[in-house]
Each structure stands twice: as structure tokens, then as C-alpha cells.
Amino acid sequence: MRVLVSLCFLATSSALSLRTATSRRDAIVSAFSAASVAAVLSSPSPAAAVPARTGLSSVFTGEYDDPKHPGCLRSIKVVGGTMKADGNRGKPYALVKGMDKGCSDPQLANVWSLNGSLSKNEEGEDLIFIDFSPKGGPKNLLGKWDTFDGIPGISFPDGNKWTKVAAGTPERRPPPVTLTTGD
């Protein structure tokens, strides 16, 4: 910051001293040059910027145990927003996948997929709003990130708590679909 103030002072004083020796245009150009340098130096550096938390850096990305559907798939993946027409990226969103039936023999046909949006409240707590309307539920069900006395997960207003499974739940995932030939 001290360097910034010194640069501004030097540029301004040199612009003022140039006023008598050069044209008014040169003085204005010098002043704007000093302001440009000051703006660049005072802007936050990219290293200090806080990126949107997607993928594994999001607290919500992972697989969960749902006590209302024991042994069934509950998976959340936070992904970056899609590219908009103006060249900017949209907000990150959550892809929520799960199964409610046939959990002992997971099949792709039984997997449902929902979307969610992410937010923070005034206290800085991580929130997720899941659209359960395709399953006949609420459009924006609020889930709040919680540690449950040391066990991380998501608490919902109805008292249900999805607890995060650190190692994931590969046995709950349906087998991947592969392309087959006509053989």
C-alpha cells in the first residue's frame, strides 16, 4: 500500500510539474497513467481470489447415508455453472442422485436425478436447496451443512439427516453402462 501511495504521489507531482513545461494534454495523460497504475496495483491479485467451490472442494460433494432409505444411493456432485451466451459462467449447482427401491441390486433404471442450488446464510453456513418436485416433493428443500457432533452431513427441516460417508458407497452405485456390439 505504501508503494501505491508513493507511486500516486510521484505521478501526480510529475504531472503537475509538467503542466508548466508541457501542454495541458500531456499533464492529463500523465495523471491518467498514474491513476491506471494505482488501479492495477490496488486490485486484488488472482491468488487472493476465492474460487467457487466445486468438485471435491465443495463440502456437499460426496455420498451419504439416508436413515429414511437405508442402504440406498445418495450422491451429490457440485459442478461449475454452464457457459452463458455472454461468455460468463453461471453459478455452480448440485447434481443429486439416488434410489428409493431396489437398493440391494442397484440398477440404472431405478436412479433418480435432481438439481440443487448452493448458497450461504448470514452466518456463513453452507446451504443447499434441492428440487424434489420431480419426485413429488418440495421444489426447494433446504439442507444445511452440519457436523453432527463431529459427523459431517446435511440436516433437513423435517429432522432427516444425511451423513456423509468418507470412503463413498461404491456398492450402492449401479453398474456402468457400456456400449455393446451386435455380436
C-alpha positions in Angstrom: 0.0 0.0 0.0 2.9 2.4 0.8 4.3 1.7 -2.7 0.9 2.6 -4.2 0.7 5.9 -2.3 4.3 6.8 -3.3 3.6 6.0 -7.0 0.5 8.1 -7.0 2.3 11.0 -5.3 5.2 10.8 -7.7 3.0 10.6 -10.8 0.7 13.4 -9.6 3.6 15.7 -8.7 5.3 14.9 -12.0 2.1 15.7 -13.9 1.8 19.0 -12.0 5.4 20.0 -12.7 4.9 19.0 -16.4 1.9 21.3 -16.6 4.1 24.4 -16.8 6.6 22.9 -19.1 4.3 20.9 -21.4 0.8 21.0 -22.8 -2.3 20.5 -20.8 -2.9 17.3 -22.7 0.4 15.8 -21.6 -0.4 16.6 -18.0 -3.8 14.9 -18.3 -2.3 11.9 -19.9 0.3 11.6 -17.1 -2.4 11.9 -14.5 -4.5 9.2 -16.1 -1.4 7.0 -16.5 -0.8 7.4 -12.7 -4.4 6.5 -12.0 -4.2 3.4 -14.2 -1.0 2.2 -12.3 -2.7 2.8 -9.0 -5.8 0.9 -10.1 -3.8 -2.1 -11.2 -1.7 -2.2 -8.1 -4.7 -1.8 -5.7 -6.8 -4.5 -7.4 -6.8 -7.9 -5.6 -4.3 -10.4 -7.0 -5.7 -13.6 -8.6 -4.0 -15.7 -5.9 -6.1 -13.9 -3.3 -9.4 -14.5 -5.1 -11.7 -17.1 -3.6 -12.8 -19.6 -6.3 -16.3 -21.1 -6.4 -16.2 -24.4 -4.6 -17.0 -27.2 -6.9 -16.0 -30.9 -7.2 -14.2 -32.3 -4.2 -13.6 -28.9 -2.7 -17.3 -28.4 -2.0 -18.5 -29.8 1.4 -21.6 -31.2 -0.3 -19.8 -33.3 -2.9 -19.9 -36.9 -1.8 -22.1 -39.9 -0.9 -24.4 -40.1 2.0 -26.4 -42.5 4.3 -30.1 -41.6 4.5 -31.8 -43.1 7.5 -35.1 -42.9 5.8 -33.7 -45.1 2.9 -31.0 -47.4 4.5 -28.6 -48.9 2.0 -29.8 -46.7 -0.9 -27.7 -44.5 -3.1 -27.5 -40.8 -2.1 -24.9 -38.9 -4.1 -24.2 -35.2 -4.5 -21.8 -33.7 -7.0 -21.2 -29.9 -7.2 -20.3 -28.8 -10.7 -19.4 -25.5 -12.2 -22.1 -23.5 -13.9 -22.7 -23.7 -17.6 -21.3 -21.1 -20.0 -23.8 -18.4 -20.7 -24.2 -16.5 -24.1 -22.3 -13.5 -22.7 -19.2 -15.6 -22.1 -19.7 -15.7 -18.3 -20.2 -18.9 -16.3 -23.4 -19.4 -14.3 -23.4 -20.3 -10.6 -22.2 -23.8 -9.5 -25.0 -26.2 -9.0 -25.6 -29.6 -7.4 -26.5 -32.9 -9.1 -28.3 -35.1 -6.6 -28.7 -38.8 -7.5 -30.3 -41.5 -5.5 -32.5 -44.6 -5.4 -35.5 -45.4 -3.2 -36.2 -49.0 -4.4 -34.1 -52.0 -5.5 -31.2 -50.8 -3.4 -29.9 -54.2 -2.7 -29.5 -54.8 -6.5 -28.7 -51.3 -7.9 -29.9 -50.8 -11.5 -29.6 -47.6 -13.6 -33.3 -47.6 -14.3 -34.0 -47.1 -10.6 -31.8 -44.0 -10.2 -33.5 -40.6 -9.9 -31.7 -37.4 -10.6 -32.4 -33.9 -9.1 -30.9 -30.5 -9.2 -29.9 -28.2 -6.4 -28.5 -24.8 -5.9 -26.0 -23.6 -3.3 -25.9 -20.6 -1.0 -24.7 -19.3 2.3 -26.8 -17.7 5.0 -26.0 -14.6 7.1 -23.9 -16.7 9.5 -21.8 -18.1 6.6 -23.2 -21.6 6.8 -23.3 -23.7 3.7 -26.8 -24.3 2.4 -28.2 -26.5 -0.4 -31.7 -26.2 -2.0 -32.7 -29.4 -3.7 -35.6 -29.5 -6.1 -37.5 -32.7 -5.1 -40.6 -31.7 -7.3 -39.8 -34.4 -10.0 -40.3 -36.9 -7.2 -43.5 -35.2 -5.9 -41.7 -33.4 -3.1 -40.9 -29.7 -2.4 -39.3 -27.5 -5.1 -36.6 -26.0 -2.9 -36.0 -28.2 0.1 -33.4 -26.6 2.3 -30.5 -28.6 3.5 -27.9 -27.1 5.9 -24.3 -28.4 6.2 -23.7 -29.6 9.8 -21.0 -31.6 11.6 -23.5 -33.6 13.8 -21.1 -33.7 16.7 -18.1 -34.5 14.5 -20.0 -36.4 11.8 -20.4 -34.3 8.7 -23.6 -34.2 6.7 -26.8 -32.4 5.7 -29.7 -31.7 8.0 -33.2 -31.1 6.6 -36.1 -29.2 8.2 -38.1 -32.4 8.7 -35.3 -33.7 11.0 -33.8 -36.1 8.5 -30.0 -36.1 8.4 -27.9 -37.4 5.6 -24.5 -38.3 7.0 -21.5 -38.2 4.6 -19.7 -41.5 4.0 -16.0 -40.6 3.8 -15.0 -43.6 1.7 -18.1 -43.3 -0.5 -20.6 -46.1 -1.3 -19.5 -47.9 -4.5 -21.6 -50.9 -3.7 -24.8 -48.7 -3.9 -24.0 -47.5 -7.4 -25.5 -49.2 -10.4 -23.0 -50.9 -12.8 -21.8 -48.5 -15.5 -23.4 -48.8 -18.9 -21.1 -49.8 -21.7 -21.5 -49.9 -25.4 -22.1 -53.3 -26.9 -21.6 -54.6 -30.4 -24.2 -56.6 -32.3 -22.2 -59.9 -31.6 
